[in-house]
C-alpha cells in the first residue's frame, strides 16, 4: 500500500519534467531572447551560508602550498612559461598563443574550441563550470574567435589579480604582527597586576594617588584615543578595502555623482594609517584610520560591473521612426562587442525642451569591467558616443541650437553708462549706425 503512491508520484514527476523539456524545445531561442529583452533587468541575489566554516589542517597546508606557488617563477605551471614579472608574463602569453594557433593552421585567429579542450574530463564529458569560467575569462567574439590582444589581456588580468592578492596577504601579516604586539603589551600589564595581587601589594592606593594625574591626561588624549579605537575597528571589523583597491571618500549625508567618483589607490594599510595614491595625478596621501571611520568609503574593486550613461540630443522635429533606427544601430553596436558590454539596459528620453528645440535621450549600458579598471570603460564610452554621433549624422538627427536673437540699438541703456573719450564714442556710434543702415536698406 505504501509503495503505490510513491511510484505514481515519481511517474507523474518524470512525466511533468518531460513535458517541460518538450515545451522548452518548442520555444525558439529567438523568442526567449525577445522575452528576456522585454523583462526588467534583475540580478540574482548572492546567498551565503551564515555558519562559519572551520579550516582543517589539510586546508591550511593547501593554502600554504598555493602561496608558495605564487612566489614561484612558474605560477601558471611550466607549460605556460615564466611569469615572474608582468613583462615576462606577456611574452609567455604571446608565445603560448602562437603555439595554440599551430593546432589550427588554416585559421588566422584562435578558435575558442581549442581552449575548451581543457574543460573535458578524462571520460570526455564537458565540465560546464570550467567551460563557463573559461568563457568569463577570455570572452570570445560572437563567432567564437580570440585575437592575440584579447588572449594576452585576459591572462594579464589574472596575473594582476594574483600579484595584488599576494601583496594583500603580505600586508595582512603586517597588520596581524602589529595587533599581536598590542595584545602582548596588554597581556604583560595584566600579568604584572596579577603578580602584585599574589604577593599582597595594594596597588589601589597607588592608582588612587595617580587618579588626578590620569584624569588630566584623559582630557588631553580622550579624543585621540577614541579615534584610535575607531581606526582599529575599521580595519578589523569593517575591512572596507584591501591593497590595490580603488576607493572614493565622501560624506554619507550627500549623494555621489552618477558619472563616477574620483578614486584613490590603496598602497599600504597599517593598524593606524592608510597610504593612498590619487588615480589621476599619482599624488600620495596618508589618512589616519580613525578619520576614515565616519566617511562613506566606495570600493571600486568590490562594486558590481560599471553602469555607463551616454547622452544624445536630437531635434524636436526628428521623426520617431528614425529614432528607433538609431536605437537599433546602438543595440547592434553593443551586441557586436561582447568583450566590452554586458547588455543595453535602456534607451529613453530624459528631457523634452521645445523652446530650445531638442529632445535628449540617454543610453544606459552595463560594462564588462568594474570601476576599478576605469580606462577600458572610458574608452568604450567614447567609442559609443562617437558611433552615435556618426549615426545621427547619417540619419539627419543632429541637433542644431537655434540662433540667439540680436537687438541693435543706437541708444545706450541707463544701467550701463561708460565714460569714454569723444573720439572713441564717436567711432562706436559710427559703427552702430553703419550696421543699422545695412538692416534698413535690406
C-alpha positions in Angstrom: 0.0 0.0 0.0 2.8 2.4 0.8 4.7 1.7 -2.4 2.0 2.5 -4.9 1.7 6.3 -4.2 5.4 6.7 -4.3 5.6 5.1 -7.7 2.7 7.1 -9.0 4.3 10.3 -7.7 7.6 9.5 -9.3 6.0 8.7 -12.6 4.0 11.9 -12.6 7.1 14.0 -11.8 9.0 12.3 -14.6 6.1 13.0 -17.0 6.0 16.6 -15.9 9.7 17.0 -16.5 9.4 15.5 -19.9 6.5 17.9 -20.7 8.6 20.9 -19.6 11.6 19.8 -21.7 9.4 19.3 -24.8 7.8 22.7 -24.2 11.3 24.4 -23.9 12.4 22.8 -27.2 9.3 24.2 -29.0 10.1 27.7 -27.8 12.8 29.1 -30.1 15.9 30.7 -28.8 15.0 34.0 -30.6 11.7 34.1 -28.8 13.4 33.5 -25.4 15.8 36.3 -26.1 13.0 38.6 -27.1 11.1 37.9 -23.9 14.3 38.4 -21.8 14.9 41.8 -23.5 11.4 43.0 -22.6 11.7 42.0 -19.0 13.2 44.3 -16.4 16.9 43.9 -15.6 17.5 42.0 -12.4 20.4 40.3 -10.7 20.2 37.0 -8.8 21.0 37.6 -5.0 24.1 36.0 -3.7 23.2 33.6 -0.9 25.9 32.9 1.6 25.8 30.4 4.4 25.7 32.0 7.9 27.6 29.2 9.6 31.3 29.9 9.8 33.3 27.0 8.3 36.3 25.8 10.3 39.6 25.4 8.4 41.2 22.0 8.8 44.9 21.2 8.8 44.6 20.0 5.3 43.1 23.3 4.2 45.9 25.3 5.9 48.6 23.1 4.2 47.0 23.5 0.8 46.8 27.3 1.3 50.5 27.5 2.2 51.3 25.4 -0.9 49.3 27.7 -3.1 51.1 30.8 -1.6 54.4 29.2 -2.3 53.4 28.6 -6.0 52.5 32.3 -6.3 56.1 33.2 -5.4 57.5 30.7 -8.0 58.8 31.7 -11.4 56.1 29.5 -12.9 52.8 30.4 -11.2 50.8 29.2 -14.2 52.7 25.8 -14.5 55.9 25.3 -16.5 53.8 24.5 -19.6 52.8 28.2 -19.7 56.2 29.6 -19.2 57.8 32.0 -16.8 55.7 34.7 -15.2 57.9 36.3 -12.6 57.2 39.8 -13.8 54.4 41.3 -15.9 56.7 41.8 -19.0 57.8 38.1 -18.9 54.2 37.0 -18.4 53.1 39.0 -21.5 56.0 37.4 -23.5 54.9 33.9 -22.3 51.3 34.6 -23.3 52.4 35.7 -26.8 54.4 32.5 -27.3 51.5 30.4 -25.9 49.1 32.0 -28.4 51.3 31.1 -31.3 51.7 27.5 -30.1 47.9 27.1 -29.7 47.4 28.7 -33.2 49.6 26.0 -34.7 46.8 23.4 -34.0 44.6 25.2 -36.5 46.9 26.4 -39.3 44.1 27.3 -41.6 42.8 29.9 -39.1 44.2 33.4 -38.6 42.6 33.8 -35.2 42.5 31.3 -32.3 39.2 29.4 -32.0 37.7 29.1 -28.6 37.2 25.4 -29.2 41.0 24.9 -28.9 40.9 26.4 -25.3 37.8 24.5 -24.4 39.7 21.2 -24.6 40.8 21.6 -21.0 37.1 21.7 -19.9 36.7 18.0 -20.7 37.4 15.4 -18.0 39.2 12.0 -18.6 36.0 10.4 -19.7 35.3 13.0 -22.4 32.5 14.7 -20.5 32.2 18.5 -20.6 32.7 20.2 -17.2 30.2 23.0 -17.5 31.6 25.1 -14.6 35.0 25.1 -16.1 33.7 25.9 -19.5 31.7 28.9 -18.1 34.8 30.1 -16.2 36.8 30.0 -19.5 34.2 32.0 -21.3 34.1 34.6 -18.5 37.8 34.9 -18.6 38.6 35.1 -22.3 35.2 36.4 -23.7 35.5 35.3 -27.4 33.6 37.3 -30.0 30.3 36.3 -31.5 32.0 34.0 -34.0 33.9 32.2 -31.2 37.4 33.5 -32.0 40.1 35.3 -29.9 42.6 37.8 -31.1 46.1 37.8 -29.7 45.4 41.1 -27.8 42.3 39.6 -26.2 44.2 36.5 -25.2 47.1 38.3 -23.7 44.9 40.9 -21.9 42.8 38.1 -20.3 45.9 36.4 -18.9 47.3 39.8 -17.8 44.1 40.4 -15.8 44.7 37.1 -14.0 48.3 38.0 -13.4 47.5 41.4 -11.8 44.8 39.8 -9.6 47.4 37.2 -8.5 50.0 39.8 -7.6 47.5 42.1 -5.8 46.3 39.1 -3.7 49.8 38.3 -2.8 50.5 41.9 -1.7 47.3 41.9 0.3 48.4 38.8 2.2 51.7 40.3 3.0 50.0 43.5 4.3 47.6 41.4 6.4 50.6 39.7 8.0 52.0 43.1 8.9 48.7 44.2 10.5 48.5 40.9 12.4 52.0 41.5 13.8 51.1 45.0 15.0 47.9 43.7 16.6 49.9 40.9 18.2 52.4 43.4 19.7 49.5 45.4 21.3 48.0 42.2 22.7 51.4 41.3 24.2 51.6 44.6 26.0 48.1 44.2 27.4 48.9 40.6 28.5 52.1 41.8 30.2 50.2 44.6 32.1 47.6 42.0 33.3 50.4 39.6 34.3 52.1 42.3 36.4 48.9 43.2 38.1 48.2 39.6 38.9 51.7 39.1 40.3 51.3 42.2 42.5 48.0 40.8 43.8 49.6 37.5 44.6 52.4 39.0 46.6 50.0 41.2 48.6 50.9 44.6 47.2 48.0 47.0 47.5 48.1 48.7 44.1 44.8 50.5 44.5 46.5 53.1 46.8 49.0 53.8 44.0 46.2 54.0 41.4 44.2 56.4 43.6 47.2 58.7 44.1 47.7 58.8 40.4 44.0 59.3 39.6 44.2 63.1 39.4 47.2 62.9 37.1 45.4 60.4 34.9 42.2 62.4 34.7 44.1 65.4 33.5 45.7 63.3 30.8 42.3 61.8 29.8 41.1 65.3 28.7 44.2 65.7 26.6 44.2 62.3 24.9 40.5 61.3 25.1 39.6 62.3 21.5 42.8 60.8 20.1 42.1 57.5 22.0 38.6 57.4 20.6 39.8 57.9 17.0 42.5 55.3 17.6 40.0 52.6 18.6 37.6 53.6 15.7 40.5 53.1 13.3 41.2 49.6 14.8 37.6 48.7 14.4 37.6 50.0 10.8 40.5 47.6 9.9 39.4 44.6 11.8 35.6 44.7 11.6 34.5 46.7 8.6 37.5 45.9 6.4 36.3 48.3 3.6 39.4 47.9 1.3 42.5 45.9 0.5 45.8 46.6 -1.1 45.3 47.7 -4.7 41.7 48.7 -4.4 40.4 51.9 -5.7 38.4 53.8 -3.1 36.4 57.1 -3.1 35.7 59.0 0.1 32.6 61.1 0.6 30.2 62.4 3.2 27.4 59.9 3.9 24.8 62.6 4.0 25.4 63.7 0.4 24.8 61.7 -2.8 27.6 60.7 -5.1 27.9 61.6 -8.8 26.2 59.4 -11.3 29.2 59.6 -13.6 31.5 58.1 -11.0 33.7 59.4 -8.2 37.4 60.4 -8.0 39.3 57.4 -6.7 42.5 56.7 -4.8 44.7 53.6 -5.0 45.3 51.9 -1.6 49.0 51.3 -1.4 49.6 50.4 2.2 47.4 49.7 5.2 48.6 49.5 8.8 46.8 49.3 12.1 46.8 53.1 12.4 47.2 54.7 8.9 46.3 54.1 5.3 48.5 55.3 2.4 46.7 56.1 -0.8 47.6 57.4 -4.3 45.4 59.7 -6.3 44.5 57.8 -9.5 44.5 61.0 -11.7 47.8 62.7 -10.7 49.7 59.9 -8.8 49.8 62.1 -5.6 50.4 60.1 -2.5 48.5 60.9 0.7 48.1 59.3 4.2 45.0 59.1 6.2 44.6 58.1 9.8 42.2 55.1 10.1 40.1 56.9 12.7 39.4 59.8 10.3 38.1 57.4 7.7 35.7 55.7 10.1 32.7 58.2 9.8 33.1 58.5 6.0 31.4 56.7 3.2 34.1 54.5 1.5 33.2 53.5 -2.0 35.3 50.5 -3.1 35.5 50.2 -6.9 37.1 46.7 -6.8 34.1 45.3 -4.8 31.5 47.2 -6.8 29.5 45.3 -9.5 30.0 45.9 -13.2 30.0 49.6 -14.2 26.8 51.2 -15.4 27.5 53.9 -18.1 25.3 56.7 -19.3 25.7 58.2 -22.8 23.5 61.2 -23.7 22.4 62.3 -27.2 20.4 65.3 -28.3 18.1 65.2 -31.3 16.0 67.9 -32.8 12.4 68.1 -31.7 11.3 67.7 -35.3 13.1 64.4 -35.7 10.8 61.5 -36.8 10.3 58.9 -34.1 10.9 56.2 -36.8 14.4 57.5 -37.3 15.0 57.5 -33.5 14.0 53.8 -33.4 16.5 53.1 -36.3 19.1 54.9 -34.2 18.2 52.7 -31.2 18.6 49.5 -33.4 22.0 50.7 -34.5 23.2 51.2 -30.9 21.9 47.7 -30.0 23.8 46.1 -32.9 26.9 48.0 -31.9 26.7 46.7 -28.3 26.0 43.1 -29.3 29.0 43.1 -31.6 31.3 43.9 -28.7 30.8 41.2 -26.1 34.2 41.8 -24.5 33.2 45.4 -23.7 29.5 45.4 -22.9 27.2 43.1 -20.9 23.9 44.5 -22.0 22.0 47.6 -23.2 19.9 48.4 -20.1 17.8 51.2 -21.6 17.2 53.8 -24.2 14.7 56.5 -23.3 14.0 60.3 -23.5 15.1 62.2 -20.4 14.5 65.8 -21.4 12.0 67.5 -23.8 12.8 71.1 -24.4 10.5 72.5 -27.1 11.7 76.1 -26.6 15.3 75.1 -27.2 14.2 72.7 -30.0 15.7 69.4 -28.7 14.9 66.1 -27.1 17.6 64.4 -25.0 17.9 60.7 -25.0 20.1 58.6 -22.6 21.7 55.2 -23.4 22.2 53.1 -20.3 24.7 50.2 -20.6 26.5 47.7 -18.3 30.2 47.3 -19.0 32.2 44.2 -18.5 34.7 45.9 -16.3 34.3 47.3 -12.8 35.1 50.9 -11.9 38.5 49.5 -10.6 39.6 49.4 -14.3 38.3 52.7 -15.5 40.5 53.0 -18.6 38.6 50.5 -20.8 35.3 51.9 -19.5 36.1 55.4 -20.6 37.4 54.2 -24.0 34.3 52.1 -24.6 32.1 55.1 -23.6 34.0 57.4 -26.0 33.7 54.8 -28.9 29.9 54.5 -28.3 29.5 58.3 -28.2 31.5 58.7 -31.5 29.5 55.9 -33.1 26.2 57.6 -32.0 27.3 60.9 -33.5 28.1 59.3 -36.9 24.8 57.5 -36.9 22.9 60.7 -36.0 24.7 62.5 -38.9 23.6 59.8 -41.4 20.0 59.8 -40.1 19.9 63.6 -40.1 19.2 63.6 -36.3 21.8 66.1 -35.3 20.6 68.9 -33.0 21.5 72.4 -34.1 20.9 75.0 -31.4 18.7 77.9 -32.5 20.4 81.3 -33.1 20.1 83.8 -30.2 18.2 87.0 -31.0 20.3 90.1 -31.5 18.9 93.6 -30.6 20.6 96.5 -32.3 20.0 100.0 -31.0 21.9 103.3 -31.0 20.5 104.2 -27.6 22.5 103.3 -24.6 20.9 101.7 -21.5 20.8 103.7 -18.4 22.2 100.9 -16.4 25.4 100.6 -18.5 27.0 104.0 -18.7 30.6 104.3 -19.5 32.9 107.3 -19.5 34.7 107.3 -22.8 36.6 109.8 -24.8 34.9 111.7 -27.6 36.9 110.0 -30.3 36.1 106.5 -29.0 32.4 107.3 -28.5 32.1 108.8 -32.0 33.8 105.8 -33.6 31.5 103.3 -31.9 28.4 105.3 -32.8 29.5 105.4 -36.4 29.9 101.6 -36.4 26.5 101.0 -34.9 24.9 103.5 -37.4 26.5 101.7 -40.3 25.2 98.3 -39.1 21.7 99.8 -38.5 21.8 101.4 -42.0 22.6 98.0 -43.5 19.4 96.5 -42.0 17.3 99.5 -43.1 18.5 99.1 -46.7 17.5 95.4 -46.6 
